[in-house]
Amino acid sequence: MLQVNKAHKVFLIALACCVAFSLLFVFLHAHFLAAAHNTANTASAAGKGNQGVAEHYANYIAREEITTRMWMVISFMLTGSMAALGLIEFAVLPLLSLSRVGALSRVTYYEGLLQPFTMVAFILGMSAIVVTTFIPFDTFGEDTTMYRDVAMSFVLMFVLVIMVFATAKVIDEEIENRTMLTLMSKPIARWQVIVGKYLGIVCIVFSISAILMIIAGGCGWLRYFSDQRIDIFVATAQGRAQLFWDNDRAVLTMIPGFILEFLEMCTLAAISTAIATRYSLALNMTGIVVLYIVANLTRFIPALHAGGAVAAVLNGFSYLLPYLSNFDLNQCLVYRRISMPGHYIADAPTWGQIWQYVGLASVYGLLYIGAALSVAIALFRNRELI
C-alpha cells in the first residue's frame, strides 16, 4: 500500500496548485483573446473624437492576452513536469516495489536522479531548449518547425549523457567500490540486480526526457505566435482558427516523437547496462557514442551498392546493432502535416498510421532490450566482485 509522507503531501499540494493556476490562466487567456478580437474589430470603427482611446485600449487588451498566454504555458509546463514525476513516484515505483527488483529500482532511481551531474546536465538541457526559443533560424516562415526539430534533438542528446552516467554510477562504480558485495549478501539473485537497476535507469530516463519534452513543446507553442504574427494578424477568422490548429497539431505530434525517443534511450540503456558490468564510465560513454553513430549509419548500407562477401558482412554486422532508424520519425512528425480526425489532409500520413508505426517500433525495441539485458545478465553472472 502506498504510504504518503510529508514530502508526498507537499508535492501533491503543489501539483494541485499548478493545476488550479493552469485552469485560471486558461480562463483568463480565453477571456482576453475574445476581448482582443472584439476591440481590434471595433477600434478601427471608433470615431476620431475619442483621441485614440479605443486604439490604446485595443493595444492594452492585446498585451494582456500575450501575458496571460505566456503564464498559461508556464503553468502547464510546471503541471506537466510535476505530473511526470508524480507518475513515477506514485504509480510506477510503488507498483515495482511489490518485488525485490522494484525495491532496487526505487533506490537506483533516487541515487541516479539526485546525482549532481544529473542535475547539471538537466539544467543545461533545459537552458538550451529555452534559450534556443529566442534564436532566429532565418528559414522564411519555418523557424518554429526548425526549432521543434532542434529541441527534440537537445532532449535526445542530454538524456543520452545522463543515462550513460547514471548506468555507470549505479553498476560499475558500485562494483569498483565493493558496495555491490553488500548488496549481493542480501537474498537477491544477480539477474534481479541487473533488471532492478535497469528499471531504475528507465525511470530516470522517462522523468528527465518527459520534462524536457514538455518544456520543448510549450516553448515551441509560444514561439509560433511570434514567428507567425503577421499571418495571424492578416488572417480571417477561419484562417486564424486554422493557424491555431496547426500550432496545436504540431505539439500533439511531439507525443509519438517523445515515445520513440524514449524507446531509443531504453534500448541504448540496456546496452549501456551490459557494458557497465565490465567496463568503466569512460569506455561506456565512448562505446555508446560510437554505437549511436554507427547504428544510425547502417541505414545507408544499401546506398553503398556493395556486393558479395562485403555486403553479407555489412548486413550481418548491422543486424547485431540496434536499428535506431526505427525510432526516428522526426522528418514525418516535424516537417510534414498529419491528417487527424476532423482535420483530413489529402496524401498525408494519418494519425492512426503514426501510432501503428509507434506500436511496431515498440515491439522491436522491447525485443532488442530483452536480448541486451540477457547479455548483461550473462556478463554480470561471471563478474568477480572481489
C-alpha positions as CSV (number, residue, x, y, z in Angstrom):
1,M,0.0,0.0,0.0
2,L,1.2,3.5,-0.9
3,Q,2.5,5.4,2.1
4,V,2.1,9.2,1.8
5,N,4.7,11.0,3.9
6,K,5.1,14.7,4.4
7,A,7.1,15.2,1.3
8,H,4.5,13.5,-0.8
9,K,1.8,15.7,0.7
10,V,3.7,18.8,-0.2
11,F,4.2,17.5,-3.7
12,L,0.5,16.8,-4.1
13,I,-0.5,20.2,-2.8
14,A,2.0,21.9,-5.2
15,L,0.6,19.8,-8.1
16,A,-3.0,20.8,-7.2
17,C,-1.9,24.5,-7.1
18,C,-0.3,24.1,-10.5
19,V,-3.5,22.6,-11.9
20,A,-5.6,25.4,-10.4
21,F,-3.3,28.1,-11.8
22,S,-3.4,26.4,-15.2
23,L,-7.2,26.4,-15.3
24,L,-7.2,30.0,-14.1
25,F,-4.9,31.2,-16.9
26,V,-6.8,29.2,-19.5
27,F,-10.0,31.1,-18.5
28,L,-8.1,34.4,-18.5
29,H,-6.5,33.8,-21.8
30,A,-9.8,32.8,-23.4
31,H,-11.3,36.0,-22.0
32,F,-8.5,38.3,-23.2
33,L,-8.3,36.6,-26.6
34,A,-12.0,37.2,-27.2
35,A,-11.7,40.7,-25.9
36,A,-8.7,41.4,-28.2
37,H,-10.6,40.2,-31.3
38,N,-13.6,42.4,-30.4
39,T,-11.6,45.5,-29.6
40,A,-9.5,45.1,-32.7
41,N,-12.6,45.0,-34.8
42,T,-14.3,47.9,-33.1
43,A,-11.2,50.2,-32.6
44,S,-10.9,51.0,-36.3
45,A,-14.6,51.9,-36.5
46,A,-14.5,54.1,-33.5
47,G,-14.9,57.8,-34.1
48,K,-12.0,60.1,-34.3
49,G,-13.3,62.2,-31.4
50,N,-12.1,59.7,-28.8
51,Q,-8.5,60.8,-29.5
52,G,-7.2,57.2,-29.9
53,V,-8.7,55.8,-26.7
54,A,-10.2,52.8,-28.5
55,E,-6.8,52.1,-30.1
56,H,-4.9,52.3,-26.9
57,Y,-7.5,50.1,-25.2
58,A,-7.1,47.5,-28.0
59,N,-3.3,47.5,-27.6
60,Y,-3.7,47.1,-23.8
61,I,-6.0,44.1,-24.3
62,A,-3.6,42.6,-26.8
63,R,-0.7,42.9,-24.3
64,E,-2.8,41.3,-21.6
65,E,-3.6,38.4,-23.9
66,I,0.1,37.8,-24.7
67,T,1.0,38.0,-21.0
68,T,-1.7,35.5,-19.9
69,R,-0.8,33.2,-22.8
70,M,2.8,33.1,-21.5
71,W,1.8,32.4,-17.9
72,M,-0.7,29.8,-19.1
73,V,2.0,27.9,-20.9
74,I,4.4,28.2,-18.0
75,S,1.8,26.9,-15.6
76,F,1.0,24.0,-18.0
77,M,4.7,23.2,-18.2
78,L,5.0,23.1,-14.4
79,T,1.9,21.0,-14.1
80,G,3.1,18.5,-16.8
81,S,6.5,18.2,-15.3
82,M,5.2,17.6,-11.9
83,A,2.7,15.1,-13.3
84,A,5.5,13.2,-15.0
85,L,7.4,13.0,-11.7
86,G,4.2,12.1,-9.9
87,L,3.5,9.2,-12.3
88,I,6.9,7.7,-11.5
89,E,6.6,8.4,-7.7
90,F,3.0,7.4,-7.1
91,A,2.3,4.8,-9.8
92,V,5.4,3.1,-11.3
93,L,7.7,2.9,-8.3
94,P,5.0,1.6,-5.8
95,L,4.0,-1.0,-8.4
96,L,7.6,-2.1,-8.9
97,S,8.2,-2.1,-5.1
98,L,6.0,-5.1,-4.7
99,S,9.0,-7.2,-5.6
100,R,12.7,-7.2,-4.7
101,V,13.5,-6.0,-8.2
102,G,11.2,-3.0,-7.7
103,A,12.8,-2.1,-4.3
104,L,16.2,-2.0,-6.0
105,S,14.7,0.1,-8.9
106,R,13.5,2.7,-6.4
107,V,16.9,3.0,-4.8
108,T,18.6,3.2,-8.2
109,Y,16.1,5.9,-9.3
110,Y,16.8,8.2,-6.4
111,E,20.5,7.5,-6.5
112,G,20.8,8.4,-10.2
113,L,18.3,11.3,-10.3
114,L,19.8,13.1,-7.3
115,Q,23.4,13.0,-8.6
116,P,24.9,16.5,-9.1
117,F,25.9,15.5,-12.7
118,T,22.3,14.6,-13.5
119,M,21.0,17.9,-12.1
120,V,23.7,19.9,-14.0
121,A,23.0,18.1,-17.3
122,F,19.3,18.6,-16.8
123,I,19.6,22.3,-16.2
124,L,21.9,22.7,-19.2
125,G,19.4,20.8,-21.4
126,M,16.5,22.9,-20.1
127,S,18.5,26.1,-20.6
128,A,19.5,25.1,-24.2
129,I,15.8,24.4,-25.1
130,V,14.6,27.7,-23.6
131,V,17.4,29.9,-25.0
132,T,17.0,28.4,-28.5
133,T,13.4,29.7,-28.4
134,F,14.7,33.2,-28.9
135,I,17.2,32.4,-31.7
136,P,16.1,33.1,-35.3
137,F,16.8,30.4,-37.8
138,D,16.1,32.6,-40.9
139,T,14.1,29.8,-42.6
140,F,11.4,32.0,-44.3
141,G,8.4,31.0,-42.2
142,E,9.7,27.7,-40.9
143,D,11.5,28.9,-37.8
144,T,9.1,27.2,-35.4
145,T,9.4,23.9,-37.3
146,M,13.1,24.0,-37.2
147,Y,13.0,24.9,-33.5
148,R,11.0,21.8,-32.7
149,D,13.4,19.6,-34.5
150,V,16.4,21.2,-32.7
151,A,14.6,21.0,-29.3
152,M,13.8,17.3,-29.7
153,S,17.5,16.7,-30.7
154,F,18.5,18.5,-27.5
155,V,16.3,16.2,-25.4
156,L,17.9,13.1,-27.0
157,M,21.4,14.4,-26.6
158,F,21.2,15.5,-22.9
159,V,19.2,12.4,-21.8
160,L,21.7,10.2,-23.6
161,V,24.6,11.6,-21.5
162,I,22.5,11.4,-18.3
163,M,21.6,7.8,-19.0
164,V,25.2,6.6,-19.6
165,F,26.4,8.4,-16.5
166,A,23.7,7.0,-14.3
167,T,24.2,3.5,-15.6
168,A,28.0,3.6,-14.8
169,K,27.3,5.2,-11.5
170,V,24.9,2.5,-10.2
171,I,26.6,-0.5,-11.6
172,D,30.3,-0.1,-12.4
173,E,31.1,2.3,-9.6
174,E,29.4,0.0,-7.1
175,I,31.5,-2.9,-8.3
176,E,34.7,-0.9,-8.1
177,N,33.8,0.5,-4.6
178,R,32.9,-3.0,-3.4
179,T,29.4,-1.9,-2.3
180,M,28.0,-4.4,-4.7
181,L,29.3,-7.1,-2.3
182,T,27.0,-5.7,0.4
183,L,24.0,-5.9,-2.0
184,M,24.8,-9.4,-3.1
185,S,24.9,-10.5,0.6
186,K,21.1,-10.0,0.5
187,P,18.7,-12.7,-0.7
188,I,18.7,-11.4,-4.2
189,A,19.8,-13.0,-7.5
190,R,22.3,-11.4,-9.8
191,W,19.7,-11.2,-12.6
192,Q,17.4,-9.3,-10.3
193,V,20.2,-6.8,-9.7
194,I,20.6,-6.1,-13.4
195,V,16.9,-5.9,-14.1
196,G,16.2,-3.8,-11.0
197,K,19.0,-1.3,-11.8
198,Y,17.9,-1.1,-15.4
199,L,14.3,-0.3,-14.5
200,G,15.5,2.4,-12.2
201,I,17.5,3.9,-15.0
202,V,14.5,3.7,-17.3
203,C,12.5,5.7,-14.7
204,I,15.3,8.3,-14.7
205,V,15.2,8.5,-18.5
206,F,11.4,8.9,-18.5
207,S,11.4,11.6,-15.9
208,I,14.1,13.7,-17.5
209,S,13.0,13.3,-21.1
210,A,9.3,13.9,-20.3
211,I,10.1,17.2,-18.5
212,L,12.4,18.4,-21.3
213,M,9.9,17.4,-24.0
214,I,7.1,19.2,-22.1
215,I,9.3,22.3,-22.0
216,A,10.2,22.0,-25.7
217,G,6.5,21.6,-26.6
218,G,5.5,24.7,-24.5
219,C,8.3,26.9,-25.9
220,G,7.5,25.8,-29.4
221,W,3.8,26.6,-29.0
222,L,4.7,30.0,-27.7
223,R,7.2,30.7,-30.4
224,Y,4.7,30.0,-33.1
225,F,2.7,33.2,-32.2
226,S,5.9,35.3,-32.7
227,D,7.0,33.6,-35.9
228,Q,3.6,33.7,-37.5
229,R,2.4,37.0,-36.0
230,I,1.9,38.6,-39.4
231,D,-0.1,35.7,-40.8
232,I,-2.2,35.6,-37.7
233,F,-2.8,39.4,-37.9
234,V,-3.9,39.5,-41.5
235,A,-5.9,36.2,-41.5
236,T,-9.6,35.9,-41.4
237,A,-11.4,34.3,-38.5
238,Q,-11.4,31.0,-40.3
239,G,-7.8,31.3,-41.4
240,R,-6.8,32.3,-37.8
241,A,-8.5,29.2,-36.5
242,Q,-6.6,27.1,-39.0
243,L,-3.3,28.6,-37.9
244,F,-4.1,28.0,-34.3
245,W,-4.9,24.4,-35.1
246,D,-1.7,23.9,-37.0
247,N,0.2,25.0,-33.8
248,D,-1.8,22.6,-31.6
249,R,-1.3,19.8,-34.1
250,A,2.5,20.3,-34.1
251,V,2.5,20.0,-30.3
252,L,0.4,16.8,-30.4
253,T,2.8,15.2,-32.9
254,M,5.6,15.6,-30.4
255,I,3.9,12.9,-28.3
256,P,4.7,10.0,-30.6
257,G,8.1,11.6,-31.1
258,F,8.7,11.5,-27.4
259,I,7.6,7.9,-27.1
260,L,10.0,6.9,-29.9
261,E,12.9,8.8,-28.4
262,F,12.1,7.2,-25.0
263,L,12.2,3.7,-26.6
264,E,15.5,4.6,-28.3
265,M,17.0,5.6,-24.9
266,C,15.7,2.5,-23.2
267,T,17.4,0.4,-25.9
268,L,20.7,2.2,-25.5
269,A,20.3,1.9,-21.7
270,A,20.1,-1.8,-22.0
271,I,23.3,-1.9,-24.0
272,S,24.9,0.6,-21.6
273,T,23.9,-1.7,-18.7
274,A,25.7,-4.6,-20.3
275,I,28.8,-2.5,-20.9
276,A,28.8,-1.2,-17.3
277,T,29.0,-4.8,-15.9
278,R,32.6,-5.0,-17.3
279,Y,33.9,-1.5,-18.1
280,S,34.3,2.0,-16.7
281,L,32.3,5.2,-17.4
282,A,34.9,6.4,-20.0
283,L,34.6,3.2,-22.0
284,N,30.9,3.1,-21.6
285,M,30.4,6.6,-22.8
286,T,32.8,6.1,-25.7
287,G,31.1,2.8,-26.7
288,I,27.6,4.2,-26.6
289,V,28.5,7.3,-28.6
290,V,30.3,5.2,-31.3
291,L,27.4,2.7,-31.2
292,Y,24.9,5.5,-31.7
293,I,26.8,6.9,-34.7
294,V,27.4,3.6,-36.4
295,A,23.9,2.3,-35.7
296,N,22.5,5.4,-37.4
297,L,24.8,4.9,-40.4
298,T,23.5,1.4,-41.0
299,R,20.6,2.9,-42.9
300,F,23.0,3.9,-45.7
301,I,24.4,0.4,-46.3
302,P,22.1,-0.2,-49.3
303,A,23.4,3.0,-50.9
304,L,27.0,1.6,-50.9
305,H,25.9,-1.0,-53.6
306,A,28.5,-3.4,-52.1
307,G,28.3,-6.9,-53.4
308,G,29.3,-10.4,-52.4
309,A,31.0,-11.0,-49.2
310,V,31.3,-7.4,-48.3
311,A,27.5,-6.9,-48.4
312,A,27.0,-10.1,-46.3
313,V,29.4,-8.9,-43.7
314,L,27.9,-5.4,-43.5
315,N,24.4,-6.7,-43.3
316,G,25.3,-9.2,-40.7
317,F,27.0,-6.5,-38.6
318,S,24.0,-4.2,-39.0
319,Y,21.7,-6.9,-37.7
320,L,23.7,-7.1,-34.4
321,L,23.3,-3.4,-33.9
322,P,20.1,-1.7,-32.8
323,Y,18.4,-0.2,-35.9
324,L,17.9,3.2,-34.4
325,S,16.3,4.5,-37.6
326,N,13.2,2.7,-36.4
327,F,12.9,5.3,-33.6
328,D,13.5,8.3,-35.9
329,L,10.3,9.7,-37.3
330,N,11.0,13.4,-36.9
331,Q,11.1,14.0,-40.7
332,C,7.5,13.0,-40.8
333,L,6.3,14.3,-37.4
334,V,8.0,17.7,-37.5
335,Y,8.2,18.6,-41.2
336,R,5.0,17.1,-42.6
337,R,1.4,17.8,-41.8
338,I,-0.5,14.9,-40.3
339,S,-4.1,14.0,-41.2
340,M,-6.0,13.8,-37.9
341,P,-9.7,13.0,-37.1
342,G,-11.8,16.0,-38.1
343,H,-8.9,17.6,-40.0
344,Y,-8.3,15.4,-43.1
345,I,-5.4,16.3,-45.4
346,A,-5.1,14.5,-48.7
347,D,-2.0,12.4,-49.3
348,A,-0.8,13.0,-45.7
349,P,0.1,10.3,-43.1
350,T,-2.9,9.7,-40.8
351,W,-2.9,9.8,-37.0
352,G,-3.7,6.1,-36.9
353,Q,-0.7,5.2,-39.2
354,I,1.6,7.1,-36.9
355,W,0.5,5.2,-33.9
356,Q,0.6,1.9,-35.8
357,Y,4.3,2.7,-36.6
358,V,5.0,3.5,-32.9
359,G,3.5,0.2,-31.9
360,L,5.7,-1.8,-34.3
361,A,8.8,0.2,-33.2
362,S,7.9,-0.6,-29.6
363,V,7.8,-4.3,-30.3
364,Y,11.2,-4.1,-32.0
365,G,12.6,-2.1,-29.1
366,L,11.3,-4.5,-26.4
367,L,12.8,-7.5,-28.2
368,Y,16.2,-5.8,-28.5
369,I,16.0,-4.7,-24.9
370,G,15.3,-8.3,-23.8
371,A,18.3,-9.5,-25.8
372,A,20.6,-6.8,-24.5
373,L,19.6,-7.4,-20.9
374,S,20.2,-11.2,-21.4
375,V,23.7,-10.4,-22.4
376,A,24.1,-8.0,-19.4
377,I,22.9,-10.8,-17.0
378,A,25.3,-13.3,-18.6
379,L,28.2,-10.9,-18.2
380,F,27.3,-10.0,-14.6
381,R,26.8,-13.6,-13.6
382,N,30.5,-14.3,-14.2
383,R,31.8,-11.0,-12.9
384,E,34.2,-11.2,-9.9
385,L,33.1,-8.7,-7.3
386,I,36.1,-9.1,-5.0
